[in-house]
Amino acid sequence: MIKFYLITGFLGAGKTTFLKKFIPSLVPMRMHLVINEFGKESVDGSLLEVLDATMKQINNGSIFCTCKLDAFEEELLIALDSEPDCIIVEASGLADPTNIRAIINNPKYEAQLDYAGTICLVDAVRFKKVYTTARCVKKQIASSDVVLLNKTDKADKSQIEETESLVKTQRPDIPIYHTAHGNFDFEWLKNIDFLEDKDTSYEAHIPDISLQKILMNIKKETTYEQLMYFLKEIAEETYRVKGFVNIEGELLLVNNVGTMIEITPYKEGNETNVGKLVILSGQGLPIRKAIKKSTEHYSNLFTIVRN
């Protein structure tokens, strides 16, 4: 039997950081990794390519939606044919994974897959905001077997308590473990009390059209100060901003979660789509207005890509 793990969590909760530690912990198992990103441009896939695992990326939609479910099912069959020891799926931060049990219980998979659990990463700082504004967050909590309350080093006591309370109100049965930087104890993932499968039929989900995604070009002539100004001006209206840029002769990774702006030098290699930022926002947030205002003096440097 091939072990199967699903990693969920809203945008910026720390899934990629967790995977960079989780995958090495499974060595010497042979792993097949499926990375799902909501946008057309892949960033997390590039960050994970340095790991020793077979990897497939499925972009531009959730693998649980009508638009990508066929591609996900096909990739599962390909993975099974290669006979790895373990399949790990990182779902999009905007995914509704509530049909995962029914998918893997399909007769064409169930004889080969050993479901090891769905692990949900939760941002202790921002959880209240995203829980009340993004429908998929409740779906992710509902379908998970264990919650890793991440970024506790950045959260105060009241934020941690409030996050735990929200999770426990919805799922009083689910175990919650505190962590930072995606660190974990493998004992947390053993002997999980799995949810019962009450229905093995499923339908693909319809994409949440209330979500906004924008792809922007950032020219290399942009200065660091101009980039920082742009990001600060739009941060309040975003869930996530991510991508590689080449600024002042240096390759940088932009990795923002809400108002927390992070720009760091990137030297690991495997970067893709340099000069493009993926911006994800929510229903009712005036992100396009914020972009227009923040770029009015730099319109030649920051441009929206027309999809």
Number of C-alpha atoms within 10 A of each C-alpha: 14 19 17 20 19 20 23 29 28 28 24 21 26 24 26 18 17 19 20 16 15 18 20 13 12 13 11 9 14 17 24 24 25 22 21 27 23 21 19 15 18 22 23 20 23 15 19 20 17 12 14 14 19 15 18 17 17 22 18 15 20 27 30 27 20 15 16 18 18 14 13 22 17 11 17 19 13 12 21 19 9 12 16 17 17 23 26 22 23 23 25 26 24 25 27 29 27 19 19 17 22 17 21 20 19 13 10 13 15 16 12 16 20 17 19 20 23 27 22 26 30 31 26 28 21 20 22 15 11 18 17 10 13 19 15 20 24 19 17 26 28 18 22 25 22 22 23 25 25 27 22 18 12 13 16 11 11 11 18 20 12 15 21 20 13 15 23 15 10 12 16 12 13 19 17 19 15 18 18 19 15 21 17 17 11 10 8 14 16 10 9 15 13 15 14 7 9 8 10 13 11 13 12 17 19 12 16 16 8 12 15 18 17 18 21 18 18 21 17 16 13 17 15 15 10 17 19 13 13 18 21 15 16 23 22 17 21 22 24 23 26 23 25 24 28 21 18 12 10 14 19 22 22 22 20 21 22 22 18 12 15 15 17 12 13 17 11 11 11 13 21 17 14 18 18 24 25 22 22 23 23 19 13 11 15 15 23 15 11 17 20 16 15 19 19 10 11 15 12 13 17 24 17 16 11 7 6
